[in-house]
Amino acid sequence: MTTLVVFGADGLLGRALAEVALPAGWRRRLVGRRQADIRNGGQVLSALAGLSRAVVVNAAAYTAVDKAESEPELAFAVNRDGVAHLAGHLAVLGIPLIHMSTDYVFDGQRKSPYAEDAEPAPLSVYGNSKLAGERAVLRAAQTNAVVRTSRVFGRHGRCFPQLVLELGRQRHTLSMVDDQIACPTPADDLARALVRMAAHMIAPQDAGRISGLYHYCGEGPVSWYDFAAALSTRAEQHGIRLSPLRAIPSRDYPQPARRPSWSALACDRLRRDCGILPPDWRQGLSEYLPGWLDV
Ligand SMILES: NC(=O)c1ccc[n+]([C@@H]2O[C@H](COP(=O)([O-])OP(=O)(O)OC[C@H]3O[C@@H](n4cnc5c(N)ncnc54)[C@H](OP(=O)(O)O)[C@@H]3O)[C@@H](O)[C@H]2O)c1
């Protein structure tokens, strides 16, 4: 029996990983913050006790992008130091790790998709703390993988489309930033991709082949405005008319953390190494919408 261990199991991605189908002969162990704070070595070791054959996916992170600007110590304590400790324990136990990271490690100055070897240059405390975590994971063992993704939305947990649905029913108009472009990613597709990666990582014939940096995001970069418009069109098909959208530049929506203006990720490496294709995020929107409207 192989165990998929999920740290951060109560978060948006963690909850998708809690529901994703596993291959035959696999079971899962879900570890939320209550079971193990990744900064606490004792709790991490208890969460890993008794495993023989396993792959860990770390979806635990400090993810409050704006708040991180005013509490950088906490962001780094979780995203760099906690992750480094987790990776260190796993290296000793010989358990491979897939660690989640973000497009916010890039500065957004390019206008073509970022490959894994593009030079990172984070604009925010959050982006810097995530980059430091990536480096700790890749230093710890050659068999670890880091998966950068962007704009994840899912059935469970707080995400952008849910916010648009909520505000679009309360306000007269919805102002949406149209000069930050990236690729939305459905959480279920991401969870399926991670399970497939995990299966490759533990397969004897693939030993050591799946490691290092990978990118995974939906096909087709869009602005927040375009993302909201795609949702609005689908909501209308369900008889829900959201308030009209208004495109605004980032300077009219000041936020504490700077974000990259263009951060589409090139996903070719995952396609080549594991045969995993970028998902259709518009289809993900259509699938999740009825569930969001039920809440
Ligand atoms: N969502 C996105 O759009 C997006 C985009 C790019 C990359 N990512 C990356 O994808 C991963 C998963 O993100 P997500 O959207 O699922 O985030 P999320 O919903 O905020 O989930 C993160 C989880 O980590 C937990 N956590 C925080 N500090 C912890 C600690 N010290 N020890 C153990 N658990 C801790 C949180 O618990 P509490 O709720 O109790 O704090 C939460 O359950 C992260 O690495 C994130 O950087 C996400």
The ligand as a Gaussian input file, in Angstrom:
#p B3LYP/6-31G(d) Opt

LIG

0 1
 N       -4.904000      29.541000      -4.159000
 C       -4.147000      30.034000      -5.125000
 O       -4.616000      30.815000      -5.967000
 C       -2.693000      29.650000      -5.244000
 C       -1.954000      30.181000      -6.318000
 C       -0.609000      29.843000      -6.438000
 C       -0.028000      28.991000      -5.521000
 N       -0.757000      28.493000      -4.491000
 C       -0.064000      27.626000      -3.529000
 O       -0.791000      26.421000      -3.400000
 C       -0.683000      25.927000      -2.067000
 C       -2.066000      25.674000      -1.503000
 O       -2.766000      26.887000      -1.495000
 P       -4.301000      26.995000      -1.044000
 O       -4.947000      27.897000      -2.010000
 O       -4.857000      25.637000      -0.794000
 O       -4.114000      27.793000       0.319000
 P       -5.072000      27.844000       1.583000
 O       -6.482000      27.577000       1.200000
 O       -4.745000      29.125000       2.291000
 O       -4.561000      26.612000       2.437000
 C       -3.348000      26.632000       3.118000
 C       -3.497000      25.740000       4.320000
 O       -2.261000      25.749000       5.033000
 C       -2.564000      25.825000       6.408000
 N       -1.444000      26.374000       7.178000
 C       -1.065000      27.665000       7.322000
 N        0.004000      27.738000       8.126000
 C        0.299000      26.466000       8.497000
 C        1.289000      25.897000       9.320000
 N        2.193000      26.642000       9.950000
 N        1.302000      24.558000       9.475000
 C        0.385000      23.766000       8.863000
 N       -0.577000      24.257000       8.077000
 C       -0.612000      25.590000       7.890000
 C       -3.775000      26.735000       6.473000
 O       -4.414000      26.580000       7.707000
 P       -5.254000      27.818000       8.325000
 O       -6.413000      27.973000       7.423000
 O       -5.574000      27.333000       9.686000
 O       -4.326000      28.995000       8.289000
 C       -4.590000      26.220000       5.297000
 O       -5.405000      25.135000       5.668000
 C        0.138000      26.976000      -1.310000
 O        1.479000      26.582000      -1.302000
 C       -0.008000      28.226000      -2.141000
 O        1.117000      29.079000      -1.992000
 C       -2.081000      28.802000      -4.337000

